[in-house]
Amino acid sequence: MSLFAVENLTIRFAETVVVDKVTFEIHEGETFSLVGESGSGKSMTALAALNLLPHNAIIESKTRYLGNENLAELSEKEWCKIRGRRIAIIFQDPISSLNPIMSIGQQIAEVLTLHFKLSKVELKNRVIELLQQVELPNATQRVKDYPHQLSGGQRQRVMIAIALAGKPDLLIADEPTTALDVTIQAQILELLKNIQAKTGMALWLISHDLALVSSIANRVAVMQNGKIVETGEAKKLFQNPQHPYTKKLVAALPSMQSCENRAIRESPLLLDVKNFHCHYPVRQGILKRIVNYVRAVDGVSFSLQRGKTLALVGESGCGKSTLGKALLHLIPSNGGEVFLNGIALHSLTGESLRKQRAEIQIVFQDPFSSMNPRMLVGEIITEGLQALKPQMTSVERDIRVAMLLKQVELPEDAMYRYPHEFSGGQRQRICIARALAVEPKMIICDEPTSALDVSVQAQIIELLKRLQREKGMSYLFITHDLGVVAEIADDVAVMYKGKIVEIGDVRQVLGAPKHSYTQKLVNAVLKAV
């Protein structure tokens, strides 16, 4: 039986059509997936379902049904009773969707208070129960934490808890597992399946992860340039795609077998990390005395050779990003040694440290939040040149920016535009250009492809590989996607609870994992595929 239906939905901004005569329906209890590249209109279709489109959006067809109810005829007051209760959504970017000045417990309680009559005790218990359902560690203690105190994956779990709070009939999940590692992805998907089985809830999954979609979806619709070009049962569609665009998406999927024929290369040592620590104090009481420490990075040691890629993998919150930032002195460390080209970075301060920053740069996970929205792209890229290469003239800097944009396959006039004018993949290319600006010997890539659809992800991976061949750079590649690891890495270090539990050649680690946690990661990927 049909739970939700859209008929000939068309959305445009001025003369630009972003969703073009889209028709589909979602049945009770099923998982329906909408896949396609960024900018294809997937999220805009979902926003239309919740009547959350921007004010300048023009809907030419307003036929949307929830059961027998025409949603287009509802007032905003009536919509407030439906959003979060009958239809809920998990947004793609949790850091911009969560309120930074409210605790995560307060934000979950907000939904519960709006739709249910609960006592204070019932409200508190339900909030903790929801956090436990989405596997947030130490849920009882962390209910008072704020979004900035959580890792990317943990924030995504909070978003899922908020969406589930109203016990919706239809849950729209817009890239719900983007920031999660494969084992947590499996847990979240299992959780959603269990809730579906118990409540009959329908799931509308928007994703660029085709392996994920194939493992959970009943039906799939493929969207390109605002139109649905192919629809069908998930298994049949992925095994035998008919439309050229669907074939392109399936072909772009990273494969765990990509590393099998890769030759082992030996080269000089670039980075050497020994017994590295990064601890966070846990404070309690009115005076906020330190009662314990969170050992985010606990005695980590590894090395990276010139022109090679070391992938750092592990679950969200295991310390991967903390390690990357601490190596750059962006956050303080608590001991250990870091040598870059034989120079002891751990002992440098002030001007001597600043000079070494040109040798090692970083590409952050979220390109949009890592760029100043009020600066032009050209200004963003030249900022590092002005700080680390002050001898360059403005003309030389402009020439350098134009060359960098060409290297990352963006037009030269991109330097005169703002970050919001670009797609997610294009913004990530800008961040790569910024990292390349000062000609580093090494780049730390912190989940640079996690928010990208498979075709754009393949382009970014190929871009990084080409730049490595041309410039001989080294990458510390932080990721949760083992398919991407197989495509780009020479070596792999597996991180678990602040420690590296296994490290070695990519073929050995992925092909014959020794540690139980590594085996769990690999098995989770193989199961999804």
Secondary structure, 3 states (H helix, E strand, C coil): CEEEEEEEEEEEECCEEEEEEEEEEEECCCEEEEECCCCCCHHHHHHHHCCCCCCCEEECCCCEEECCEEHHHCCHHHHHHHECCCEEEECCCHHHHCCCCCCHHHHHHHHHHHHCCCCHHHHHHHHHHHHHHCCCCCHHHHCCCCHHHCCHHHHHHHHHHHHHCCCCCEEEEECCCCCCCHHHHHHHHHHHHHHHHHHCCEEEEEECCHHHHHHHCCEEEEEECCEEEEEEEHHHHHHCCCCHHHHHHHHCCCCCCCCCCCCCCCCCEEEEEEEEEEEEEEEECCCCEEEEEEEEEEEEEEEEECCCEEEEECCCCCCHHHHHHHHCCCCCCCCCEEEECCEEHHHCCHHHHHHHHHHEEEECCCCCCCCCCCCCHHHHHHHHHHHHCCCCCHHHHHHHHHHHHHHCCCCHHHHHCCHHHCCHHHHHHHHHHHHHCCCCCEEEEECCCCCCCHHHHHHHHHHHHHHHHHHCCEEEEEECCHHHHHHHCCEEEEEECCEEEEEEEHHHHHHCCCCHHHHHHHHHHHHHC
